[in-house]
């Protein structure tokens, strides 16, 4: 998924931080109420599986290109399953980047249109801020234009970010102190997971276990990092929540019992 919402759960009062780093895969979920978002429940099989994306249901380029498996076809003005970078010809060069993280602009024809090609982003190829800013060479780096140069910025840790505008996207900027993770154990500095905490006496405190959670709130109160296995609230072993770039367009929220 291109986007990922990081939430903080509130659980039992304790003194040692409980960190969750994995978000449940659809197949781990065993009850219908928790099978949501990108998952769908089959009553016939009593199983939760990932939703099959129907690209044709997207009617605009932004919504189409927001899904990894889809891409907007400029020739037909329709959304369809992504095929190969070279299959797309665009009138705006930057549209190649939105087709897939593997696509970059190729040759531009006499008609002014550009054919996309397979490749990787190189910050040094961009000559101005509008072309440079927020392009992403990989999952932990973005390009940023400063002092007439487009350079890569490491965003794997809040504390590593030196640009206020970049920091403000998913971390906290403090004048004089620079960039840091949000307080109240909202998330880890390197965004590799979330800290589970409890709310008591108007304060948030780290939790050590999830024993207080039940089948009705285990999944939701841990923001999909734990699931009800039939008898207890268990930690997910699915996909990593380490998605730095996609976390930029998410937001931080706190959930209470």
LINVEN-V323342 format. One record per backbone hydrogen bond with DSSP energy under -1.0 kcal/mol. NH is the residue of the N-H (numbers start at 1). CO is the residue of the C=O. E is the energy in kcal/mol with one decimal. If there is no record, write none. Layout:
# LINVEN-V323342
nh | co | e
NH | CO | E
NH | CO | E
This chain:
# LINVEN-V323342
nh | co | e
8 | 253 | -1.9
11 | 197 | -1.9
20 | 194 | -2.9
23 | 239 | -3.2
24 | 224 | -2.8
28 | 25 | -1.7
29 | 26 | -1.1
34 | 31 | -1.5
35 | 32 | -1.3
36 | 34 | -1.3
39 | 36 | -1.6
40 | 49 | -3.1
42 | 47 | -2.9
46 | 42 | -1.5
47 | 42 | -1.4
49 | 40 | -2.5
51 | 38 | -3.0
57 | 54 | -1.9
58 | 55 | -1.8
64 | 60 | -2.1
65 | 61 | -3.0
67 | 64 | -1.5
70 | 67 | -1.8
71 | 80 | -2.3
73 | 78 | -3.0
77 | 73 | -2.0
78 | 73 | -1.1
80 | 71 | -1.9
82 | 69 | -2.9
87 | 84 | -2.1
88 | 85 | -1.9
90 | 114 | -3.2
95 | 92 | -2.1
96 | 93 | -1.8
103 | 100 | -1.5
104 | 117 | -2.8
106 | 115 | -1.4
109 | 113 | -2.9
112 | 109 | -1.8
114 | 90 | -3.1
115 | 107 | -2.4
116 | 88 | -2.9
117 | 104 | -2.7
119 | 102 | -3.1
125 | 122 | -2.1
126 | 123 | -2.0
132 | 128 | -2.2
133 | 129 | -2.3
134 | 143 | -2.2
135 | 132 | -2.0
141 | 138 | -1.2
142 | 153 | -1.8
143 | 135 | -2.7
144 | 151 | -2.4
146 | 149 | -2.8
149 | 146 | -1.2
151 | 144 | -2.5
153 | 142 | -3.2
155 | 140 | -2.7
158 | 189 | -2.3
160 | 157 | -1.2
161 | 158 | -1.5
167 | 163 | -2.6
168 | 164 | -2.5
169 | 166 | -1.2
170 | 167 | -1.3
171 | 167 | -2.6
172 | 180 | -3.0
174 | 178 | -2.6
177 | 174 | -2.0
178 | 174 | -2.6
180 | 172 | -2.3
188 | 193 | -1.2
191 | 188 | -1.5
194 | 20 | -2.6
196 | 18 | -3.3
197 | 9 | -2.0
198 | 205 | -3.3
200 | 203 | -2.5
205 | 198 | -2.6
207 | 196 | -2.2
213 | 210 | -1.8
218 | 214 | -2.4
221 | 217 | -2.7
223 | 220 | -1.5
224 | 219 | -2.9
225 | 222 | -1.5
227 | 234 | -2.6
229 | 232 | -2.6
234 | 227 | -3.1
236 | 225 | -2.6
241 | 21 | -2.1
243 | 241 | -1.8
247 | 243 | -1.6
248 | 245 | -1.3
249 | 246 | -1.1
250 | 247 | -1.4
255 | 8 | -1.9
